Amino acid sequence: MATKSSSANAKKRPHAEALRRRNIQGALWQNHDGDGNAFYVTSVTRSYKNGDGEWQNEVLYVPLDDAPRVCEVLRELETKAYEAIEADYQAAREATA
């Protein structure tokens, strides 16, 4: 993310790397604690249109240490959702047979 700033201000500003897949954007932010040590936080933003057609954003901030567990939980939920969809489909087919 390019910004115009003096070199003194550039040290204080967090650095972000961003990726986008359709309406989902992920970013990696570098922050500094009170002692000047760097730490990283990820954010995931979901953009969507509300009922009035206005764009809205939902943001989830995830500490870097938690990101792998969040990914694992989402993958497991995706698998369970597709299993439930398949079970519903099979039940509907059997009900009409």
C-alpha positions as CSV (number, residue, x, y, z in Angstrom):
1,M,0.0,0.0,0.0
2,A,1.8,3.1,-1.2
3,T,1.4,6.4,0.7
4,K,3.2,9.7,0.6
5,S,4.8,10.5,3.9
6,S,8.1,11.7,5.3
7,S,10.7,9.1,6.3
8,A,10.1,9.9,10.0
9,N,6.4,9.2,9.7
10,A,7.0,6.1,7.5
11,K,8.6,4.3,10.6
12,K,5.4,4.9,12.6
13,R,2.9,3.8,10.0
14,P,1.9,0.1,9.8
15,H,2.7,-1.7,6.7
16,A,0.0,-3.8,5.0
17,E,0.0,-6.5,2.4
18,A,-3.4,-7.1,0.9
19,L,-5.0,-9.9,-1.1
20,R,-8.5,-9.9,-2.6
21,R,-10.7,-12.7,-3.8
22,R,-14.0,-11.2,-5.1
23,N,-15.7,-9.6,-2.1
24,I,-13.2,-10.9,0.5
25,Q,-10.0,-9.0,1.2
26,G,-7.2,-10.1,3.6
27,A,-4.5,-7.8,4.9
28,L,-1.4,-8.3,7.0
29,W,-0.6,-5.4,9.3
30,Q,2.7,-4.7,11.1
31,N,2.3,-2.9,14.4
32,H,4.7,-2.1,17.2
33,D,4.3,-2.5,20.9
34,G,5.4,0.1,23.5
35,D,9.0,-1.1,23.3
36,G,9.1,-0.8,19.5
37,N,8.9,-4.5,18.8
38,A,7.1,-5.5,15.7
39,F,4.0,-7.8,15.8
40,Y,1.6,-8.7,13.1
41,V,-2.2,-8.9,12.9
42,T,-4.3,-10.1,10.0
43,S,-7.7,-8.7,9.0
44,V,-10.4,-10.2,6.8
45,T,-12.9,-7.8,5.3
46,R,-16.2,-9.0,3.6
47,S,-17.9,-6.4,1.4
48,Y,-21.6,-6.8,0.7
49,K,-24.7,-4.8,-0.3
50,N,-27.3,-4.4,2.3
51,G,-31.1,-4.5,1.7
52,D,-31.0,-0.9,0.5
53,G,-28.3,-1.6,-2.0
54,E,-25.6,0.2,0.0
55,W,-22.1,-1.3,0.3
56,Q,-21.2,-2.5,3.8
57,N,-18.0,-4.0,5.2
58,E,-17.6,-6.6,8.0
59,V,-14.0,-6.8,9.4
60,L,-12.5,-9.5,11.5
61,Y,-9.1,-8.9,13.1
62,V,-7.1,-12.1,13.8
63,P,-3.8,-12.2,15.6
64,L,-1.2,-13.9,13.4
65,D,-0.8,-16.8,15.9
66,D,-4.6,-17.5,15.6
67,A,-4.8,-17.4,11.8
68,P,-4.0,-21.1,11.2
69,R,-6.7,-22.2,13.7
70,V,-9.2,-19.8,12.1
71,C,-8.5,-21.3,8.7
72,E,-8.8,-24.8,10.0
73,V,-12.2,-24.0,11.7
74,L,-13.5,-22.5,8.4
75,R,-12.4,-25.5,6.4
76,E,-14.1,-27.9,8.8
77,L,-17.3,-25.8,8.7
78,E,-17.2,-25.7,4.9
79,T,-16.9,-29.5,4.9
80,K,-19.8,-29.9,7.4
81,A,-21.9,-27.5,5.4
82,Y,-21.5,-29.4,2.2
83,E,-22.2,-32.7,4.0
84,A,-25.4,-31.2,5.3
85,I,-26.4,-29.9,1.9
86,E,-25.8,-33.4,0.5
87,A,-27.9,-35.0,3.3
88,D,-30.7,-32.5,2.6
89,Y,-30.6,-33.3,-1.1
90,Q,-30.7,-37.0,-0.5
91,A,-33.6,-36.7,2.0
92,A,-35.6,-34.6,-0.5
93,R,-34.9,-37.2,-3.3
94,E,-36.1,-40.0,-1.0
95,A,-39.2,-38.1,0.0
96,T,-40.3,-37.7,-3.6
97,A,-39.4,-41.2,-4.7
